[in-house]
Amino acid sequence: MSYFKNKNPKWGKSQTWAWKGIQCHWRVLGEKNKQPLLLIHGFGASSDHWRNNAHFFAESGFRVYGMDLIGFGKSEQPSTSITKRLDNKFWSEQIADFLREIVLKNENQKAILIGNSLGGLAAVTVSRFHSELVSAVIAAPLPDPIFMQSICIKLPSWLVRLKKYFVHIFFKLLPLEIFIPLIVKTRLLKSALQLAYYKSIKSDVELLRIVKQPAKRSTAARALRAMCIGMSTRNIVHTAPLLLESIAKSPNQSPILLVWGRQDKLVPLNIGRKIIKEYPWLKLLILENTGHCPHDESSDKFNQYVLNWLKLNL
């Protein structure tokens, strides 16, 4: 029996929102005047990926929002000439303005942020720079390349500038316009997607569609280039360790829950344990027989635990 509950990921009422001249897709489900909850997808996904979660939280008494981060899903896929870079700080500003203009408009309350992978990093970034908008954060899981480094060396400013220069050159020359269509048309995409799951996704047609459709757009390569450059050259203060250090010192600290699949191959569980050891004020939930997408692969356990955690911490 398939572990996927909702074969139709088109949940909620879809709408568009113009942010700094860029078109963003978002959706909403649930009654008005309820506690707002925003779902933020991970890399390569979209708000469709919350197919097994949105209805549960709406039925549990939340006003559920989902958004496609710029460069993903049905949102615009801009080039570096428009956005310069796409990184977690950039997306956090998109989320913060979305909360102000759409979610919390004329309402004196805060929002719960639930993010998968890259979405979790973006949610933590919002909590760091816009704590007045956030009541709680669930990062499932919390990735950052810097966690993979055993030693963090502070480079001199000239070397940092040189590194950024070569990163720009490398990704400008990398023929993503050739690679992406090639990956989409072969079995490589499905194989790569399987790495994010512990259980077989062979029969999950909708999951493949969720990832494949945005990648087939003619603007996908330029958006990916902007992301690669952005995440590779971002300011160190926007990396997860420094974000968490700043949040820990804040008098308005929001509770943060980390959720990890024990069989996560992309961001191994030892990273989650390392984070908890370094920042013991965080809470870690480990889900068995689960990979990098715990909200989708073990949705029943994920939904119920998150709901119980929110009741205890809000």
N, C-alpha and C positions, 0 to 999 in steps of 0.2 A: 504493500500500500504506500502511495506517495506521501511524503511528509508535507507537501505543499497544499495548503488549504484553499487558497483563492486563486483560481485559474484566470480570473479577470483582474488585472492590476489597475484598471481605470476607476479608481475610487474617488469619491468626492466631486465637487463642482470645479472644473478647470477654468482658470482665468489667466490674464496676462497683466503685467505691471512693468511700466517703463522706469528704469533706474539709470540715471545719468546717460540717457539716450540709448540704453541697451534693453532689449525686450527680455523679460523674465517670466517663465511659466510657473504658476502655483495653483494649489487646489485647497479646498476646505471641506470639512465634514463635521457634522455635529451641531448641537443647538447653540444659538447666540447666548452671550452673557455667561458662558461656562469658562472654567479655567483653560486658558490657551496652552496648547502643546504643539510644538513645531518639530516635524520630522525632517532630518537632513541626511541625504543619501551619501554613499561613498563614491570612490573613483570609478568612472565608467558606468555608473548607474544613474538613477533618476528617482523622482518621487514615486514612480510605479513600484519601486522595490519594497515599499512599505505595504504591499498588498495583503500581508497577513497580520498587520498591526493596527492600521488606521481605524477599521470598524470596531475592533476591541476597545480601543481607548475612547472612541466616540460614544460607544454604548456604556462605558464606565463613567461617563459624565464630563468628558473633556470636549473642548472645541478644537478639533484636530486640523492642523495646517501641514501642508507639504510643499516644498519648493524645489525647483531644479536650479542648482547653482549655475552661475554663468559658465558656459563652456560645456554643459552637460544637458541631457534630456532634450526637452523642447525649448529650453532657453537659448538665447543667441550664443553663437560660437565666434567671438570676436578675435581679431588678429592682434599681434603685439603692437601694431601701430595705433590701435584704439585703446587697449588696456595696459600696454607696456609689459605687464606680467600678471599671471594668475597664481596666487598663493593663498595660504590660509588667512592671512591678514586682509587681503582683498575680499575674500568671500565673507569674512566676519563683518566687514562694513556693509556688504550687500544684505546680510542677515539682519544686522542691527537696524538698518533703514527700513527693511521689510517689517520688522517688529513695530517700529515707530509709526509707519505710515499705513500699514494694513492690519496687523494683528492686535496691537494695543491702542489703536487710534481712539482717542476720547475715553480711554479706560484707565483707571488708576490701579493697575496691577502689573505683574511680571509674567513671563512665559517660561514654560518648561522646554528645554531643548534636548532632543534625543537624536544622536548622530551615529551613523555607521562608519567606522574607519576614518577616512578623510573628513566626513561629516562630523565625527566626534572631535577631531582636532579643530575644525572650524568652530564648533560649539564652545569648546574650552577657550578659544581665542576671543569669542564674543563675551564670555564670562569675565575674562581678564580686562578687556578694554571698555565694556559696556555693562558692568555688573548691575546697574540700575534697571536693566531690562530683563534680567534672568533670575528665576527663582530656584532652578535646579538643572543639573546637566547629567545626562547619561551618555557616556562614550563607549561604543561597542564595536571594536575596541578603540584604544588610543594609539595610533601609529605616529612615528616620527623617525626619520633615518638617523637622527642623532642618538637615539636610544640604542642603536646597533653598534655604536662606537665604544670600545672599551676605555679609550683615553680621549678626552676632549682637549685639544690643543688650541690655544688662542693664537691666531695668525696675525702677523703685522698687517697694517692697513694696506700697504702697497701690494702684498701678496694676495689679500682678499680681492683687491681691484683687478689684479691680473687673472685670478681664478674666474671672476665674473666675466671678464672679457673673453676668455677661452670657452666658457660655457655658452655664451651668446653665439660665438662663431660656430661651435660644434653643432648646436641645434638648428642654427640657420642653414647649415650645409646638409644636415641629415635629411634624406629624402622621405619624409613622413608621408608625402602625397602619394608615394608609391607603396610604402610599407603598409599603411592602414587598409587600403582597398584589398591588398593581397591577404592580409590577416583575416579580414571580414569574409572573404570568399572561400577560405579554406577551413580546415578543422582546427587551425591554431587558436581561434577565438574560443571555441568550446573547450579545448584543452586547457587554455589559460583560465577560463571561468571555473573549470572543475577544481583548480587549485584553491579556490576560495571556499569550497564546500567539502565536507567530510563524506556525506552520502552522495550517491550517484545523481547527477542532474540530467541523465540521458533522456528521460521522458518529459523534462520540463521545457516545453516549447516556449512558453511565455517568458521565462527567465532569459533565454537566448535572445528573444525579440527585444526585451528591455535594454539589453546591452548593444545589440547589433544595430538597431534603427538609428540612434544618434551617431554611431561610428560610420554609417553609410552616407551621412550628409557631406556635401562638397566642402564645407568649412571645418570639418573635424580635424584635419591635419594642422591647420593654423592655430586652432584652440589648444590642441595637445602641445604644440611647440611653445605657446605662451605659458602653459602649466609647467612644462619641463624647465623652462628658463626661470620662471617665478619661484618654484619650490627649491631650485638648486642655488639661487642667488639671494634668497630672502635674508633679512636682517636676523642676527642670532637671537635678538630679544623676542622674535616671533616663533621660536622653536618651543616645543612642548615643555622641556625642563624649566626654562626661564618663565614661561607662562604660569606654570604651577607654582613656582617660587613666589611670583608676584601675587597670585591669588591667595596663597597661604598667609601673606602679610596683610591682606586687605581686611578691614573691619567689616566689610559687607560680603564676606565670603559665602558663596552658594555651595550647597552640598553637591558632591560629584560622585557618581557611581561608574565604575569601570566594569564592562562585561566582556568576558573572553571565552572563546571556544577552546576547549582543551586540545583539540586537534588542529588548531589554526596553523597553517603552513606558511602564510604570508607574513604574519607578525606573531611569532611563537609566544606561548604562554609565559616563558621565562622573562620576556620583556615586561609583561603585566606584573609579575612577582617583583621584578626589579623596581618598577615604579612605586608599588605599594611599600616596599622596604625603604625607599628614599622619601616617600611622602605618606606616612602612616595614617594621616587624616582622611585619606581616600578609602573608599570601600570597593572591594573586588568580588565580583560574582563569576564563578567558573561553570560553564555549561558542558556537560559530557557529550561525546559523540557529535561534536559541533566544530565547524571550521571558522572562517573569517567573517561570516555573515550570521551571527547568532540570532538576530531579530527575524531572519527569514527561515533559517534551517531548524531552529528550535523555538518557533514563535510562541507556542503555548506556554512554555516555561519562562521564556523571556518576558512576555506580556504580563503574566501574573506576578512574577518577581518584581518587575519594575513598578507595577501598580502598588504592591505592598510596600516597597521601599519609599515611594512617593508619599504614601499615607503616613509613614513614620517620620519622614524628614521635612514635610511641609506643614 
